[in-house]
Amino acid sequence: MKVSPEILGMTPYKPGKPISETQREYGLKTVYKLASNENPLGPSPKALAAVRNVLDRQHLYPDPSAYDLLTTLSRVWSVPRERMSIGNGSDEIIDLLTRIYCEAHEGVLTSKVGFQAYAVSSAANRLRLIETPLTADWRFDLKAMADHFLSRPEDKIRLIFVANPNNPTGTYNTRAELDEFFRRLGGRDDVLLVFDEAYTEFVRADDYASAMEYIDRVPNLVVLRTFSKTYGLAGFRVGTIIAPKEVIDIYNRVRKPFNVNDLAQVAAAAAVEDTEFIEKTRRLTWEGLDYFAREFTRLGLKFLPSQGNFILFDTERDALKVYEALLKRGLILRPVLNYGLPRHLRINAGLPEENAAAIKALEEVLKEIPPLTASK
Ligand SMILES: Cc1ncc(COP(=O)(O)O)c(C=O)c1O
């Protein structure tokens, strides 16, 4: 059977290695996974309690309109319900947006080292992915992105994806940069500006602004949020799209009516109001990030200051060798070779004992594997 060149050229998305697989392969009892930016505290307890209450109605299909969940989100986020919808994780929303808004071979614009789902969905939907270089300090270059869009109409760019903060770099764009970006591209009817805010709750930088602040002023703006990180619900698969009503109407026509199951809807509605858990998660994450920053400095490793719940660091070695050696010691980190970074690894903030075990294992492995020579 014939398969399009875009699909043949795809490299499959490589998720973090599961704990059970690592235990089996290496004969280990204790394995720590700090590879998928998951919440080390587990799911929101309020979400779990809410889910237990509705187990006995699971013979019914879920509410396709997600009325209860969207009503809660509308109240908590102060966004009209008609301007929101749900996805099976924000991954699904990213994929549907590329399907809905781009014809074959049209363009999707993002940044190099931007979240990989944009590339995967673009290729799967036979679109051309265009990536502008990062700034010198590894941030999305919003000016270069706007310049590219405005100077290259022949690229037929229909979607621009900005992860703010970005994964795997942990870097972010400032309010001033958003102001300028929206001034130049806001209000156009030929492109949607998609701000993916999976890590927004972890941001500490004063000059950060969520794109949510702009939704009333920028009519071609789409914001994505996920319940997989701060709320600890990655396994439930819930993402949210906040967009103009016209976009939501189209999105709802294309998504499967039961794309988010009932347990997931109930869990998300409870989690978004679990303020105690959210605060606990943020504090633990910041503690973990600050600890890693101190320890990487002590170990002489370069890293990127992060506004997410993870840090990207330079092992100065073949990262796959470091990764393998860490697996043998029961620690799963995330290689980022697929982002063109053969020396870096990504680690997310875990519980204090997980963080300490990770640094101990890393310190041992760094002694075992010599750094690459400067010429490499
Ligand atoms: C920037 C970014 N966007 C979206 C997602 C996807 O999240 P979800 O679990 O909602 O599909 C992730 C997950 O790692 C992410 O890092």
The ligand as a MOL file (V3000), in Angstrom:
LIG
                    3D

  0  0  0     0  0            999 V3000
M  V30 BEGIN CTAB
M  V30 COUNTS 16 16 0 0 0
M  V30 BEGIN ATOM
M  V30 1 C 4.0190 21.5100 26.1590 0
M  V30 2 C 3.1010 20.3400 26.2950 0
M  V30 3 N 1.8960 20.4030 25.7290 0
M  V30 4 C 1.0200 19.3890 25.8090 0
M  V30 5 C 1.3590 18.2170 26.4810 0
M  V30 6 C 0.3950 17.0810 26.4120 0
M  V30 7 O -0.3160 16.9250 27.5180 0
M  V30 8 P -1.5730 15.9430 27.5640 0
M  V30 9 O -1.2080 14.9110 28.5690 0
M  V30 10 O -2.6990 16.8310 27.9760 0
M  V30 11 O -1.7830 15.3720 26.2020 0
M  V30 12 C 2.5770 18.1060 27.1010 0
M  V30 13 C 2.9300 16.8620 27.7910 0
M  V30 14 O 4.0390 16.5580 28.0940 0
M  V30 15 C 3.4890 19.1800 26.9890 0
M  V30 16 O 4.7040 19.1010 27.5140 0
M  V30 END ATOM
M  V30 BEGIN BOND
M  V30 1 1 1 2
M  V30 2 1 2 3
M  V30 3 2 2 15
M  V30 4 2 3 4
M  V30 5 1 4 5
M  V30 6 1 5 6
M  V30 7 2 5 12
M  V30 8 1 6 7
M  V30 9 1 7 8
M  V30 10 2 8 9
M  V30 11 1 8 10
M  V30 12 1 8 11
M  V30 13 1 12 13
M  V30 14 1 12 15
M  V30 15 2 13 14
M  V30 16 1 15 16
M  V30 END BOND
M  V30 END CTAB
M  END
